[in-house]
Structures are given as C-alpha cells and as structure tokens.
C-alpha cells in the first residue's frame, strides 16, 4: 500500500518571492533633463536623500583628498572635457597655441579622475557625454568650496534656452554654442585671467 505523501510544514512551504527594493535615486539626479543615474555616479556621489546611507558621501569633495589652490605662477591649466576626440584635439591646439597647459578628459567621470592629481584654472565641457554629462560634472565641481570658484564654460550643440537656464542654475559661467568662434572663446578665457599674459 502506497504511503500518504508527507504534509509540508510552514517552514517547508516556499515563500512567494518578494520584489527587490528599488535602489535609491542618485542625489545628483537631474529630473528636468531626464538624466539616468548610472552605477558609476552612485558610487562617486552616494545615493539617497538627506540622512540616508551615502548622503554624506554625496556632499563631500568629489575628488577625495583636498587639492591645492591654483598657483598664480606658470601657465593657465585648462581641463577640456568632451567625448569627441576631434573636438578635444582642436581645442587643445587652440589653447596650447595661446600658451596654456591643457588636460583632456572624455567625460565627466574621467574629468573627476584627472582632478585627483591637479586642480585646473578653467574647465571647458560639453554636455552630452557617456557615464557622466556636463551638467553632473558642473554639480560636482560647484558642490565643494575647494572647487566651487573654478570658472566653468559649457560648449555644446544644444543651444536652446532650456539648457542655458539649467547651466545658469548650476553656476556655469558661460555657455557657448557649437560651432563657436575661437576669438569669442579666447575673449572669455582672457576675461577670467586678466593678470595673466597669454601668448
């Protein structure tokens, strides 16, 4: 005679799988532009609102250790941030011809990584870039008093008023549309460093 099947205890009954909790949105998420918060951004900035885990990291200096202030002696150091290698090289040639030291980065995350070793006198940045765009880079730079005063110029093909308003709200100093005049860019640069003698 076949034995009756054993009844399952409550401990043996498989429980219904619960949905995984949604990750907290990035502190620097820009809803207006519908920018997606990547894993890399959450690692750098931390996640969640005030008081939540990671919020303290989001308000700290994004480069880690404190940086020295830019020296008044020597050439101007310009950080050029653009995902187009052509744009980076053309801008580098222009600025180098004017006697400046140029550091190149291909997106916002790369720019922050470069700023671990130096503090530029000026930042030129595109908006639309992978991993971290120009708006999030501007937030990171302006979020800390040690980098908040670095002149920040956006150079982008997005010339609509909406993007200009966002840049202004983030504390960007100037907004240039592509294509731009080299003379216009150099006039803006010279305006920030009147005491420097450029080539």
C-alpha positions as CSV (number, residue, x, y, z in Angstrom):
1,X,0.0,0.0,0.0
2,X,1.4,3.4,-1.0
3,X,2.2,5.7,1.8
4,X,0.4,9.0,2.1
5,X,2.6,12.0,1.0
6,X,4.0,13.9,3.9
7,X,2.4,17.2,4.5
8,X,4.6,20.2,4.3
9,X,5.2,22.3,7.3
10,X,5.0,26.1,7.2
11,X,8.8,26.2,7.2
12,X,8.9,23.9,4.1
13,X,6.4,25.8,2.1
14,X,8.3,28.0,-0.4
15,X,7.5,31.6,0.2
16,X,6.4,33.9,-2.6
17,X,9.4,35.8,-3.9
18,X,9.4,39.4,-2.9
19,X,10.4,42.2,-5.3
20,X,13.9,43.6,-4.8
21,X,13.9,47.0,-3.3
22,X,14.5,49.7,-5.9
23,X,17.8,51.4,-5.5
24,X,17.7,54.9,-4.1
25,X,17.9,57.5,-6.8
26,X,21.2,59.4,-7.2
27,X,21.4,62.5,-5.1
28,X,22.5,64.4,-8.2
29,X,19.8,63.1,-10.5
30,X,18.5,65.8,-12.8
31,X,14.9,65.1,-13.4
32,X,14.4,68.1,-15.7
33,X,16.8,66.7,-18.2
34,X,15.7,63.0,-17.6
35,X,19.3,62.0,-17.0
36,X,19.8,58.4,-16.0
37,X,21.7,57.7,-12.8
38,X,24.5,55.2,-13.6
39,X,26.2,52.8,-11.3
40,X,29.3,54.8,-11.5
41,X,27.6,58.0,-10.5
42,X,26.0,56.4,-7.4
43,X,29.5,55.1,-6.4
44,X,31.0,58.6,-6.6
45,X,28.2,60.6,-5.2
46,X,26.4,58.2,-2.9
47,X,22.7,57.6,-3.1
48,X,19.6,58.7,-1.3
49,X,18.2,61.8,0.3
50,X,19.4,63.7,3.4
51,X,20.1,61.2,6.2
52,X,20.1,58.1,4.1
53,X,23.2,55.9,3.6
54,X,25.5,57.5,1.1
55,X,24.2,61.1,1.5
56,X,27.3,62.2,3.4
57,X,29.5,61.0,0.6
58,X,27.3,62.9,-1.8
59,X,28.1,66.2,-0.1
60,X,31.8,65.6,0.3
61,X,34.6,66.6,-2.0
62,X,34.2,64.5,-5.2
63,X,38.0,64.1,-5.7
64,X,38.8,62.6,-2.4
65,X,41.7,64.4,-0.8
66,X,42.0,68.2,-0.6
67,X,43.5,69.9,-3.6
68,X,46.0,72.7,-3.6
69,X,44.8,76.1,-4.9
70,X,45.8,77.1,-8.4
71,X,49.2,78.8,-8.5
72,X,49.4,82.4,-9.8
73,X,52.7,81.5,-11.5
74,X,53.1,79.4,-14.5
75,X,50.7,78.8,-17.4
76,X,47.0,78.5,-17.1
77,X,45.8,74.9,-16.8
78,X,42.6,74.2,-18.7
79,X,40.6,70.9,-18.4
80,X,38.8,70.1,-21.7
81,X,36.0,67.6,-21.3
82,X,34.4,66.2,-24.5
83,X,33.6,62.7,-25.8
84,X,34.7,63.7,-29.3
85,X,38.4,63.2,-29.8
86,X,38.4,65.6,-32.7
87,X,36.9,68.4,-30.5
88,X,39.4,67.7,-27.8
89,X,42.4,67.9,-30.1
90,X,41.2,71.0,-31.9
91,X,40.6,72.8,-28.6
92,X,43.9,71.6,-27.3
93,X,45.8,73.0,-30.3
94,X,44.0,76.4,-29.9
95,X,44.7,76.7,-26.2
96,X,48.3,75.4,-26.4
97,X,49.0,78.0,-29.1
98,X,47.9,80.6,-26.6
99,X,50.4,79.4,-24.1
100,X,48.1,77.3,-21.8
101,X,48.6,73.8,-20.4
102,X,45.8,71.5,-21.5
103,X,44.5,68.4,-19.8
104,X,42.0,66.2,-21.8
105,X,39.0,64.1,-20.4
106,X,36.5,62.2,-22.4
107,X,33.5,62.5,-20.0
108,X,32.6,63.8,-16.5
109,X,33.9,60.7,-14.7
110,X,37.3,60.9,-16.5
111,X,37.4,64.6,-15.6
112,X,36.9,64.0,-11.9
113,X,39.6,61.3,-12.1
114,X,42.0,63.8,-13.7
115,X,41.2,66.3,-11.0
116,X,42.6,63.9,-8.3
117,X,46.0,64.9,-9.5
118,X,45.5,68.5,-10.3
119,X,43.2,71.4,-9.9
120,X,42.6,73.3,-13.2
121,X,42.3,77.0,-13.5
122,X,39.5,76.6,-16.0
123,X,37.1,73.9,-17.2
124,X,35.6,73.7,-20.7
125,X,33.0,71.0,-21.0
126,X,30.4,69.5,-23.4
127,X,27.0,68.5,-22.1
128,X,26.1,65.2,-23.7
129,X,28.7,62.6,-22.8
130,X,28.6,58.9,-21.6
131,X,28.8,57.9,-18.0
132,X,28.6,61.5,-16.6
133,X,27.4,64.5,-18.6
134,X,28.5,68.2,-18.3
135,X,25.6,69.1,-16.1
136,X,26.5,66.5,-13.5
137,X,30.2,67.5,-13.7
138,X,29.2,71.1,-13.0
139,X,27.2,70.0,-10.0
140,X,30.2,68.0,-8.7
141,X,32.6,70.9,-9.2
142,X,30.2,73.5,-7.6
143,X,29.2,71.2,-4.7
144,X,32.5,71.7,-2.9
145,X,34.0,75.1,-1.8
146,X,37.5,73.9,-2.8
147,X,36.5,73.7,-6.5
148,X,33.4,76.0,-6.5
149,X,35.2,79.0,-7.8
150,X,36.8,77.4,-10.8
151,X,35.5,79.1,-14.0
152,X,33.3,76.7,-15.9
153,X,32.4,77.1,-19.6
154,X,30.0,74.8,-21.4
155,X,30.5,74.4,-25.1
156,X,27.5,72.4,-26.6
157,X,25.5,72.0,-29.8
158,X,22.4,72.2,-27.5
159,X,21.7,75.9,-27.9
160,X,18.1,76.0,-26.6
161,X,17.1,78.3,-23.7
162,X,16.1,75.3,-21.6
163,X,19.7,74.0,-21.5
164,X,21.1,77.5,-21.0
165,X,18.8,78.0,-18.0
166,X,19.9,74.7,-16.4
167,X,23.5,75.7,-16.9
168,X,22.9,79.1,-15.3
169,X,21.1,77.5,-12.3
170,X,24.1,75.1,-11.8
171,X,26.6,78.1,-11.6
172,X,28.1,77.7,-15.1
173,X,29.9,80.9,-16.0
174,X,29.4,80.9,-19.8
175,X,27.6,78.9,-22.4
176,X,28.9,78.7,-26.0
177,X,27.0,77.0,-28.8
178,X,28.8,74.9,-31.4
179,X,30.2,75.9,-33.8
180,X,31.8,78.8,-31.9
181,X,34.3,81.5,-32.7
182,X,37.8,80.9,-31.5
183,X,38.0,84.7,-30.8
184,X,34.9,84.5,-28.6
185,X,36.3,81.6,-26.6
186,X,39.6,83.3,-26.1
187,X,37.9,86.6,-25.0
188,X,36.0,84.7,-22.3
189,X,39.2,83.0,-21.2
190,X,41.2,86.2,-21.0
191,X,38.3,87.8,-19.1
192,X,38.9,85.3,-16.3
193,X,42.6,85.8,-16.1
194,X,43.3,89.5,-16.9
195,X,46.5,89.3,-14.8
196,X,47.9,86.5,-17.0
197,X,49.9,87.3,-20.1
198,X,48.7,84.9,-22.8
199,X,50.7,84.2,-26.0
